[in-house]
Amino acid sequence: MLLKSIVQREFKFLLFVFLTIFSLNGCKSDAQVNFYDKSLKNNKLNCLSFTPQNNTKLEQKLKSLYKFDPNCPNRLELSYKSNIVCNSSYNAPQKATSTFPNAYLKLEVKKGFNLEYSYYIDLTSKPTTSDIEDAFNRLKKDILK
C-alpha cells in the first residue's frame, strides 16, 4: 500500500513536469519578429504606406507615430484580435497557474504580394495604443531609416 502511494505521487510529479515542459511550446507572449526579406537588415526602408481599414484608435495611433506616404510601395498592414483561446492541450498548467494570452497584435510590411517583415505578439488583454506604440517602435528600429 505504501509503495503504491509513493508510485502515484511520483507519477503525478513527473506528469506535472512533463506538462510544464510542453506548455512552453504553446502560445507565447514574447514578440516574434521575422525578416522575410533579409536585405532589410542592411538596406532599411525610406517610407511606408498605410491605409486604415476601420479607423480604430489603434489605427489612429499608428498614423500619429509616422508620416505615411500613400505612394510608397512598402505597405504596412495591421491586424489584431481579442477574446481568443489557444486550444493547445499542452497549455493546461500555464492556463491554470498564470495569465494566459487571449489576444494578439500583428504588423506586417509587404511590397506587392511579398511579405517582407512581420512583428507578432500574444497579449493577455485587448491590444492598446501602448501596445501599438511598442510594436511600431520596434518596427522602426528594425527596418526604417
C-alpha positions in Angstrom: 0.0 0.0 0.0 2.8 2.4 0.9 4.7 1.5 -2.3 1.5 2.2 -4.4 1.1 5.6 -2.7 4.8 6.5 -3.5 4.4 5.4 -7.1 1.3 7.5 -7.5 2.9 10.6 -6.0 6.0 10.2 -8.3 3.8 9.7 -11.3 1.8 12.9 -10.5 5.1 14.8 -10.1 6.5 13.5 -13.4 3.2 14.3 -15.2 3.3 17.8 -13.9 6.9 18.3 -15.0 6.1 16.8 -18.4 3.1 19.1 -18.9 5.1 22.1 -17.8 7.8 21.5 -20.3 5.3 21.1 -23.1 3.4 24.2 -22.1 6.5 26.2 -23.1 5.8 25.2 -26.7 2.2 26.5 -26.8 1.1 30.1 -27.1 3.9 32.6 -26.2 3.8 36.2 -25.0 7.2 37.3 -26.4 7.2 39.3 -29.6 8.2 37.4 -32.7 10.0 39.3 -35.4 10.7 37.8 -38.8 12.7 39.3 -41.7 11.3 37.6 -44.8 13.5 40.0 -46.9 16.9 39.5 -45.3 18.3 42.6 -47.1 16.1 44.8 -44.9 18.6 44.3 -42.1 21.2 46.3 -44.0 19.1 48.3 -46.5 16.4 49.9 -44.4 13.2 51.4 -45.9 12.8 55.1 -46.7 9.0 55.0 -46.5 5.8 53.1 -45.6 2.2 53.4 -46.8 -0.7 52.6 -44.6 -4.4 52.6 -45.3 -6.7 52.4 -42.2 -9.5 49.9 -42.5 -11.8 50.7 -39.6 -10.4 54.0 -38.3 -10.0 52.5 -34.8 -7.9 54.1 -32.0 -5.1 51.7 -32.9 -5.0 52.8 -36.5 -5.2 56.5 -35.4 -2.3 55.9 -33.1 -0.2 54.4 -35.9 -1.0 57.5 -38.0 0.2 59.7 -35.2 3.5 57.8 -34.9 4.7 58.2 -38.5 4.1 60.2 -41.7 2.9 57.5 -44.0 3.4 58.1 -47.8 0.4 56.8 -49.8 2.6 56.4 -52.9 5.2 54.2 -51.1 5.3 50.6 -52.4 6.1 49.3 -48.9 2.7 48.8 -47.3 2.1 48.4 -43.5 -0.8 46.1 -42.5 -2.2 46.0 -39.0 -4.2 43.1 -37.7 -5.3 42.3 -34.1 -7.9 40.3 -32.3 -9.0 39.8 -28.7 -11.1 37.3 -26.8 -9.4 34.3 -28.5 -8.5 31.0 -27.0 -5.3 28.9 -27.5 -6.6 25.4 -27.8 -3.3 23.6 -27.3 -3.8 20.9 -24.7 -0.1 21.4 -23.6 -1.0 24.7 -22.0 -3.2 23.3 -19.2 -0.7 24.0 -16.4 0.0 27.5 -17.7 -3.7 28.3 -18.1 -4.3 27.2 -14.5 -1.4 29.0 -12.8 -0.9 32.2 -14.7 -2.3 34.8 -17.0 -2.7 33.4 -20.5 -2.8 35.2 -23.8 -6.2 35.8 -25.3 -5.3 38.4 -27.9 -2.7 39.2 -30.5 -1.3 42.1 -32.4 0.5 41.8 -35.8 2.2 44.3 -38.0 3.3 43.2 -41.5 5.2 45.1 -44.2 4.5 44.0 -47.7 5.8 45.0 -51.1 3.2 44.0 -53.7 2.2 40.5 -52.6 5.5 39.7 -51.0 5.8 39.7 -47.2 9.0 41.5 -46.2 8.8 41.8 -42.4 6.4 40.9 -39.6 6.0 41.7 -35.9 3.6 39.4 -33.8 2.9 39.3 -30.1 0.4 37.4 -28.0 -1.3 39.6 -25.4 -3.2 38.9 -22.2 -5.8 41.7 -22.9 -7.2 43.7 -25.8 -4.5 45.5 -27.7 -4.0 49.0 -26.6 -2.4 52.1 -28.1 0.6 51.5 -25.9 1.0 48.0 -27.5 0.8 49.6 -31.0 3.4 52.2 -30.0 5.8 49.5 -28.7 5.3 47.4 -31.8 5.8 50.3 -34.2 8.9 51.5 -32.3 10.4 48.0 -32.8 9.5 48.0 -36.5 11.0 51.5 -36.9 14.2 50.4 -35.2 14.4 47.2 -37.3 13.6 48.4 -40.9 13.1 52.2 -41.2 15.8 54.8 -41.9 
